[in-house]
Amino acid sequence: MGIHSEYDRAHALELEERKEADEQVIGGLYCPSAWSQARKQIEINYFLNSPDAETIEAERRYIQEKAQRNMVEYYRRLRPTGPPLQG
């Protein structure tokens, strides 16, 4: 392969593109503090904008609402509102 061949130019363009891409990186090296956090952040959801994604979102909302209701009930039972006990 000659120094001024079309293949040499393709290689030079590839190097230039790689350099430009490296300069456009905003953050540094990705280093999560926990493997479970890393797994969740890099998880791929293949069902984006699909009925399955809507189901997953509906389940997530249901769980949050149920947890909120349970917390309200828990705190209500923690402080009874009846008359004070005489002792």
C-alpha positions as CSV (number, residue, x, y, z in Angstrom):
1,M,0.0,0.0,0.0
2,G,1.5,3.3,-1.1
3,I,1.7,6.4,1.1
4,H,-0.6,8.4,-1.2
5,S,-3.0,5.7,-2.1
6,E,-6.7,5.9,-1.6
7,Y,-6.4,3.4,1.2
8,D,-4.0,5.6,3.1
9,R,-6.5,8.5,2.9
10,A,-9.2,6.2,4.2
11,H,-7.0,5.3,7.2
12,A,-6.2,9.0,7.8
13,L,-9.9,9.9,7.7
14,E,-10.6,7.2,10.2
15,L,-8.0,8.5,12.6
16,E,-9.3,12.0,12.2
17,E,-12.9,10.9,13.0
18,R,-11.7,8.9,16.0
19,K,-9.8,12.0,17.3
20,E,-12.9,14.2,16.8
21,A,-15.1,11.6,18.6
22,D,-12.6,11.5,21.5
23,E,-12.6,15.3,21.8
24,Q,-16.4,15.3,22.0
25,V,-16.6,13.0,25.0
26,I,-18.1,14.9,28.0
27,G,-17.6,12.6,30.9
28,G,-14.6,10.6,31.9
29,L,-14.3,6.9,32.5
30,Y,-17.6,5.3,33.7
31,C,-16.9,3.7,37.1
32,P,-20.0,2.9,39.1
33,S,-19.8,2.3,42.9
34,A,-21.8,-0.9,42.9
35,W,-22.2,-3.7,40.4
36,S,-26.0,-3.7,40.8
37,Q,-26.1,0.0,40.0
38,A,-23.9,-0.5,36.9
39,R,-26.0,-3.4,35.7
40,K,-29.2,-1.3,36.0
41,Q,-27.6,1.7,34.3
42,I,-26.4,-0.2,31.3
43,E,-29.4,-2.4,31.0
44,I,-31.0,-2.4,27.5
45,N,-34.7,-2.2,27.2
46,Y,-35.5,-3.7,23.8
47,F,-39.2,-2.9,24.3
48,L,-39.0,0.9,24.1
49,N,-42.3,2.4,22.9
50,S,-44.0,-1.0,22.8
51,P,-46.9,-2.5,24.6
52,D,-44.5,-4.3,26.9
53,A,-42.9,-1.0,27.9
54,E,-46.3,0.4,28.7
55,T,-47.0,-2.7,30.9
56,I,-43.7,-2.3,32.7
57,E,-44.4,1.4,33.4
58,A,-48.0,0.6,34.6
59,E,-46.6,-2.0,37.0
60,R,-44.0,0.4,38.3
61,R,-46.7,3.1,38.9
62,Y,-49.0,0.5,40.6
63,I,-46.2,-0.6,42.9
64,Q,-45.4,3.0,43.9
65,E,-49.1,3.8,44.6
66,K,-49.5,0.6,46.6
67,A,-46.4,1.4,48.6
68,Q,-47.7,4.9,49.3
69,R,-51.1,3.5,50.5
70,N,-49.3,1.0,52.7
71,M,-47.2,3.7,54.3
72,V,-50.3,5.8,55.0
73,E,-52.0,2.8,56.6
74,Y,-48.9,2.0,58.6
75,Y,-48.7,5.5,60.0
76,R,-52.4,5.6,60.7
77,R,-52.1,2.4,62.8
78,L,-49.1,3.7,64.5
79,R,-51.1,6.6,65.9
80,P,-54.5,5.5,67.0
81,T,-57.1,8.3,67.0
82,G,-59.4,6.8,69.8
83,P,-59.8,8.2,73.3
84,P,-56.7,8.0,75.5
85,L,-56.4,4.9,77.8
86,Q,-57.2,5.5,81.5
87,G,-54.7,3.9,83.8
